[in-house]
Amino acid sequence: MKALKTPRAASSEEDRELATIVAGILRKIQTGGDQAVEELTQKLDGITVHNIRVSQQEIKNAYQSVDQATIEHLEFAAAQIRFFAEQQLACFSPLETPSLVPGVTLGHRLIPVKSCGAYIPGGRYPLPSSALMSVITAKVAGVKRVAACCPPSREHNAIHPAVLVAMDIAGADEVYVMGGAQAIAAYTFGTETIEKVDLIVGPGNKFVNEAKRQVMGRVGIDSLAGPSEVLIIADDSAVPEYVAIDLLAQCEHDPSARSILVTTSETLAVKVEAIMEQHVAELPTGQIAAKAWDDNGQIFLVDDLAEAVAIANDVAPEHLEVHTANDDEVSRALTNYGSLFIGSHTPVTFGDYVSGTNHILPTAGTAKYSNGVWVGTFIKTSLYQKVSSEGAKNLAAACMHLADVEGLAAHRKSVALRVE
């Protein structure tokens, strides 16, 4: 392996100042409720909010501010996401089975969480697609109460109308205009207006991520997401234009985004970088993308695709594209990724919006042991057992012996009273 391009920026250590700031925000919301949320929205977002819950009339009005084509395409994306989530749900089934021991019945039940809070980012760009991804999947899973929140847009002095429309199409039961660590705190502790939730899902900035880290345990969270990332495996059959634009598409998310090319062809790598320079000059988001690529972009030249696969499995990227002459064969060897995009006509962008898979995915190598948001995120697999008097006698000897081994006398007696 040879590194043709390495990151310019060094990895940052844990930001203690950030942790302190977020801890202070959490305390303010826990003690100050609605008023603290409103004050922090004014201070941090520069917008005065008099009612953090968005009314049905405000949502209805948002439709008048969004063109019909956008509404129709949001509905198309929603249908795709809902379809795939329903197919995932169909894979689930409750279980009840006789044990190996007569008189013992074992099983599990599938129980949706009672409530969840979806966090929709609202920073550099409006992200209605994120509203669809989190809210629709929760509703398909059977969550009764799905709250959605988003920071206010300075352009609209409220949540961006396209995001509001997406929240409504997705089926959000409640909508709140709030963002940042204060939103995570409000979901966790509750306020006069907001009932606390059982689970928080959705990506956000470093303040949101740190807040989720600090409240984890008091409330469930989907994951601790880092900057967005893509890794592309390409050989000499790849189309340089496709590879270049897909690397840049990831970079335009944020200056801290990370794009990686792993290729068997140095000729391809040279062409890709030249094409990226052309696009940077043309794209309105070119400067953001260029900074992310300059600071965080990487290119690895490998001897063969087996080595490329090994690198990809070690990096465990959020998004993983395969552009090779043998896409399916290469893809079968890949094991660590948030979402896999197979073939030259399958850019990450389709997954971001309309293919139907979820775009809330594990980052920073966590795909080695975790997955993105899906219907299972919102469903508890709760175990049960039912033991008859016959079953109790059949289990008793082994159970009491093991209780003795562990020195737990009451455990032993709870069984002994039933069988002796």
N, C-alpha and C positions, 0 to 999 in steps of 0.2 A: 504493500500500500504506500502511496505517495500523496502527501497533502499538497494540492495545487493552490488552495486558498485556505487560510486559517482565520479565526475570529480576531478582530482588532481589539474588541472590548474584553477586559478581564471579567471573570465571574465575580459578582458582588457577594460579600458575606452577609449574614443575617443583619437586617437593619434594625438595630436596637431602638433607634429614635422612632422609627415607624411603629414598632410594637408599643412604645410608650404613648404615642399619639392616639393610636387605636384604642388602647385600654382606657384612656381618658374619655373618648367618645362613647364607648360602651357604658361607662359609669354614668355619663350625663343622660343618656337615653333611659337607662334603668331607673334613674331617680326622677328625671324630668318629663318623661312621657312625650306627649304630642308637642308641647311647647319646645322641648329640647330639639325634636326633629325639625320643627319649623325654623328655630334659631340657627341650627347648623346648616339647613338648606340655604338660608339667607347668607350665612357667612361663607360657606364653601362653594355654593353654586351661583351665588349672586342673584338669587330670585326669591321674592317674597311669596310664600304659600300660606293661605289662610285656612285651607281645609286639605289635609293630606290625602283624604279619600276622594277619588275621582268619581263624580256622579254619573249616573246613566245618561243624563242629558249632555254632559261633556263628551262622553264616548260617542253618543249619537252625532254631536256636532263635528267630531273628528272626521266622520265619513264625508262630510261636506268639504273638508280641506284636502282630501286625498283623491287623486284622479281615478276614474273607473278602471283603467287598465291595471293600476297598482292593486286595487281591491281584488280584481279577478285573478291576478297572478298570485296574490297572497292566498286566495281560496284554493288555487291549484296546488300550491306548495303545501297548504294545510291538508288537503286530501291525500297527497303522497305520504306525508309524515304520519297521518292518522292510519292509513292503510298498513304501513310497515309496522307501526306499534301494535295494531290489532293482530297482525300475523305473529308478532313476538308473543303476545298474550295467549294466542292459541297454543303455543308450545307448553304453557303452564298447565298443570292439572293437580288437583288435590290427591292425596294418597291415603289409602287405608288398606292394611295388609295383616293377615295373621302372622304372628311371630313364629320363629322356629320352635318356640315353647308353647304347648297347648294352653289355652286360656289367656293368652296375651295378645292384644291388638295394638298395632302401632300405626301412626299416620302423621300427616301434616296438613294444615289448612293454609290457604293463600289469603292473606288479609291485607288490603291496601292500608297505607298509613292514613290517619284521619284527616290530616291537613298538611299542606306544604306551602312554602313561600318561594315563588320564582323571582329571581333577580335578573332583570334585563339591563344590560349595560347601556349607557347613553352618553359616552364620551365623545370621541372624535367623529363618529358617524352614528346615525340612527340605525338600530339593529332589530327591525321587526321580525326577522327570521328567528332570532333567539327566543322571542315570545312564543312563536309557534312550536319550537323544539321542546321547550320545557313544559308549557301549559298543556298542549295536546297530549303529550306522552303521559302526564300525570292523570289527566281526565280519562284516557283510555284504560289506565291501570285501575281506575275506580276510586281515586281520591275524591272525597266528597267536597272538600273545601280547598280550592286553589286560589291563593292570593298572588297577585303579580305587582311588581313595582319597577319603576324606572326613574332615574334622575330627570329633572326638568331640562328641557331644551331652551337655551337662551334665546334662540330665534323665535320660539313660540311662547316663551314664558310659562310653559307647561310641558307635559310629556309630548314628544313629537307625535303629530296626528297619525302617521303611518304605524307607529308602535302601538298607539291606542287601538287602532283598527285591528291590528294583528292580535292583540290581547283579547279583543272581543270575538274575533273569528275563532280563536283557539278555545274559547270557553272559560276564561278567567271569571271566577265568582266575585272577586274584589280586586280593585285596582288602586294603588297608592302612588302618589308623586313624591318619591324620595329615593336617595341613592347613597352610595358610599358605605362606610362602616356604620353610619347611623341607621341605614335601612336594615342591615344585618342585625343590629342591636334591637330594633323595633320588632323584627320577626322573632327574635329569641326571647325577649322579656315581655313583649306586649306593651301597649300604651292604652290610653283611654279609648282610642279609636280602633286600634289594631289588636286583635286577639293573637296571642303567640301561636306559632306553628310547631309542628313536630319535625319537619324536614325542610332544609333550605337547599335549593338547586340553582345553578346558573353561574356563568363566569363573570368576572369583574376585574377592576384594577387592583393594584397592590394593597390598597386600603381595604377593599372588599375581601381579598384573599386573606389578609392578616386577621380581619375581624372573624372570618369563618374559622380560622385556626384557633382563635382564642375562645370562641363559644362552642366549639366542637365538644360534645359530651352533654352539654345542656340541651342541645338540639342536634338532630342529625344533619349531616351535610353530604353533598354528592362527592366532592373532591376539593383539593387545594390546587387550583389551576395556575400554571405559570404562563409566560408569554407563548403565543401561538407558534406552531412549528410545522414544517414539512420536510420530509426526506424523499428524494427522487432517485430511484435506481434506473439507470439508462445504459444501453449499449450502443453500438454504432448504427443500429437500426432506428434509433429514436429520432424524432423530428425536433431539431434544435429550437425552432420557434415555439413549439409547445412547451418544452422544458423551461425555456427562458421565462416565458410569461407566467408559468405556474410558480416558479420560484419567486418572481416579483409579486404575484398576487398574494402570496403569504406575507411577504415583507411589507406590503402597504397597510397591513392591519395596524402596525405599531412599530416605532423605532427599535423596540426590544424583540421583535419577532425574529424567528430563526429559520433559515432555509439552508438545506444541505443537498448537494448533488454528489452521488456516488456513481462513478462511471468506469467502464472498461475502455473508453475512447478519449484520448487526450484531444483529438481533433474536435470531437463533440464539445468538450469542455471549453475550448477556445472559442468556438462558434457561439455557444450559449452566452458567454460573458460579453461578447461583442454585441449580440442582439439585445441583451439586457441594457447595455449602455444606450442603445437607440431608443428603447422603450422608456427609459428614465427621462429622457429629454422630451418625450411626447406626452407622457401621462400626467394628468393633474395631480396625482398622488406620487409622482416620480421621486420627489425629494425625500419623502418619508421612506419609500421603498429603498432608495439608494442608501440612506443612512443605516437601515436595518441590515442590508446586504453587506455594506462596508464593515459594520461593527460585528455582525454575528454570522455572516454567510460563510459556508465551507464547501470546498470541492475536494473529493478524494478520488484519486486514480487507482484502480484496483486491477489485479491480474486477471480475474475472472469473476463471473456472477456469484459463485459460491462465496467468495470473499466479500462481495457486496451484500449478500444476504446476512453474513455474519456481522457486518458493521450495523446493518439495519436492526437486527435482533438485539444488538448491544445498546444502540441508541434508544430503541423503543419510542419512535416519534409519535406525535399526536396524529399526523396525517402521513401516509406512506403511499407514494405513487410508483407504479412499475411500468416502464417504457422499454420493452425488450422484444426480441424476436420470439421469445418463449415465455410470454407473460404468465400463463396459467401454471407452468412448471415452476417458475421462480416464485410465484405467489404461494404455492403450496408449502414452500420451505420457510416462509415468513411466519413468525409466531408472536412478535411483540409490536403492537401498533394500536392506536386508538381507532382508526378507520383506514381501510385499505382501498385503493383506487387502482383497478387493474386495466391496463391498456391505454394507448395514446389518446383515446377519445373519452377518457374518464378523469377529468380534472377535479381537484378538490372543490372547486366552485360548485359543481353539481351537488356535492354532499352538503355544502354550506347552505344551500337554498331548497332544492327541489327533488333530489333523487328519492328522498324519503327516510334515509338513515339519519341518526341524530348527530348534530355537530357540537354538542357539549361533550368534550372528550378529554381523556387523561393526557397530561403534558409532563415534561421534565423527567422522562424515563419511567413514570409511574404505570405506563402501559405494560410493564413487565409483570405486574400483579393486579391490575385493576382494569376496568372497562369504563366506557362513557355512560352517559345517561341513557336509560332504556326503560321499558315498562317495569322491569325487575327492580329498578331503583326505588320504586314507590310501593313495592309489595313485600310484606314480611312472610316468610315461610315458617309458620308457627307449628311446633311439634306437639303431639299428644300421644297418650297411651291409655289403654283401658285394660285393667287386669281383673279377672274373675277370681273366685276363691280357689279354684283349681290352679289358675296361673300363679297366684300368690305362693301356693305350696311348691310349685315347680321352680320359682325364682328364689325362694327363701334361702336355701342353704348357701348358694354362691354369694348372695347379697350380704347375708349376715357375716360370712367369713371375711369378705372384703372390708366391711365396716369395722370388724375387729382389727384387721391389718392396719387400717388408718387410725384406729383408736377413737372412733366416734361412737360412743356407747348409745346415745339416743337414736342414732341412725339404726343400729342393730335392733334396739328395742321396738322401734316403730314397725319393724317387720315381725319380730318375735310375737308381739301382742296379737298379730293377725293369724298366726299359724300354729302357735304352741298352746 
